Amino acid sequence: MAMGLKGEEAPEVYREDILYREWGYQLTARARYFLAIDYFEKSAKVENLRTLIGLYRALRKCAKYFAAEKLSEKCMKTDPDHYKVRRMRVEALFQIGEFSHSLVHAYEGMRRHGMTFEHGVYQANETIEDCVGRNTSPIALLLLFPWIRRLLKHRELLIDKLEEEEDELADIAEGEVKFKVNDPEEQEQARIKRLHHIIARMDMGYLTIDKDFLEEIVNRPETMASPSKRSITELLNLANTCYRNAMLVYHIKDTFDAYTDKMFPLKHRCLEALYKTVAQVYIDPRNLTCLDNEEMKTRYLKHHLGIRVATLPRDIDLAWMRTVNLKETLKMFRRRLAMASVSLELAWLYHEFCKFLIDIHRFDLARFFAKKGQDMAREANCDQWVLNIEHLMLRIEIYQNNRNEARDSALLTLAHARKLNIDCLIDFYERVVRIVDEMDVERDFDDITARQQLILELMPKEMKGDVDFLWRRMNVVPAKRRFSVMPGCKPIDRKFKLPSTRRTILPSLPKDPERDARIALLKQHAPPRKRPGFVNFQEFE
């Protein structure tokens, strides 16, 4: 019986193609790729897309890239609209060195599935930019040199013919030939340029406007024409530098976004170093050792604290156009805070958000988010960000004229500076403490303050505290709103139903409850002023 079975063919397995395919996937997961290829080939008798995808993955893991490329081409013929097949084609072409074809397929896939093929676009584009051509023959230039000479001769011949021929567009107006509207190549270039602008706007946001502006200045130097050639040269060099820096930042941002944790294991450590570098960038301008003049140091210090020094009107007092869209900026911060999860990144974002809220004079929200930023900085154990956020808290207290809180915040910031053990920072915040202590002394030189001090000296002793508190309240608000906080200066509203009393800072007689009760009782029983039928004959005497 056994001999009979050996002579016969092996029995058919029920749905063996599915069984071999699933075994191939299991073996691929266990890193037994060569055995998985055998099982996939047994299952490949029935051409199923799942089987071909599994075989492609096994071939790719075994570094059989050319076989994987042929298999991906076969899958493209089977189902070209499937996104996994398109991704297989992108990876296979990239592995065999066909970077340009891989980029083409990645762009086609990105139109329908943006997030899936975004990495392929970045990878192929960066490889094409940085590729040095290792497969290029060393004698390629010598072989191409005869063709280059022929092209030069042909170019000279065409230039000679162009000078001899008449201009066919001579009679057409210049405005009609300025834009090639019906040229399909020009239309395609304009469309590609518009798409690139949209993609850049999605990635960079408002930085795209600066990038386009700088690029236009670089490409059209005649727009900066001026009699001063030296200043034009400096402006062009500065524009070139700014443009290169913007492109470098854009390139680095794309590189960080394109690299996954497997491709770049040190990504998080580099980002942490970047966040700490940004914190140090905020600290560096607080170095006063480069200034020799003591008056200049004081002025520079007051600018850092937001204390007004100049006698000319501020920018906010003039009719300047808004350069920041408040709603869009708030949306941007909301989106960034929702996507961030690292403590250092959150500390940076809270710091920037607090600065924005200070600029729009929302000090309550600024104080709230500054405290959250301090918590994140302490959680990340980063003393630099703790110092920067405490500096913002100091500015908030100075803006709101809270001298005691400002002094406490200045002393706390000085303690953080001593903890960092940076001499220039310690000197900076020691000067800050002295300036906060001298804030009242500087107010004495103001004419209005001197007049208020004279009025305060004329007040009785029991009212000096209230009057001093009133002057302090009036100094906090702008000049156009000061009468709204001064008691006794509001007009009487006759239509107001609720009872109200007018307060004054003038001294009055002490209250006598018995006298007030007697007056109220007499008013209750007093006769009315006019009685019907009553005639006062004394008026006619």
Protein Blocks (a to p, Z undefined) as FASTA:
>chain_A
ZZmmmmpccdddehkllmmmmmmmmmmmnopaklmmmmmmmmmmpccfklmmmmmmmmmm
nopaklmmmmmmmmmmmmmmbmklmmmmmmmmmmnopamlmmmmmmmmmmmmmmlmmmmm
mmmmmmmmmpgolmbcfklmmmmmmmmmmmmmmmmmmmmmmmmpccfklmpcfklmmpcf
klmklmmmmmmmmmmmmmmmmmnommlmmmmmmmmmmmmmmlmgcfblmlmmmmmmmmmm
mmmmmmmmmmmmmmmmmpcfklmmmlmmmmmmmmmmmmmmmmmmmpcklpmblklmmmmm
mmmnopafbfbdcfklpccddfbdfklmmmmmmmmmmmpmbfklmmmmmmmmmmmmmmno
paklmmmmmmmmmmmmmmnopaklmmmmmmmmmmmmmmnopaklmmmmmmmmmmmmmmno
paklmmmmmmmmmmmmmmmmmmmmpmklmmmmmmmmmpcfklmmmmmmmmmmmmmpcfkl
mmmmpghiaccdfklmbdcddddfbdcddddfklmmmmmmmmmmpccfbdghiacfklmZ
Z
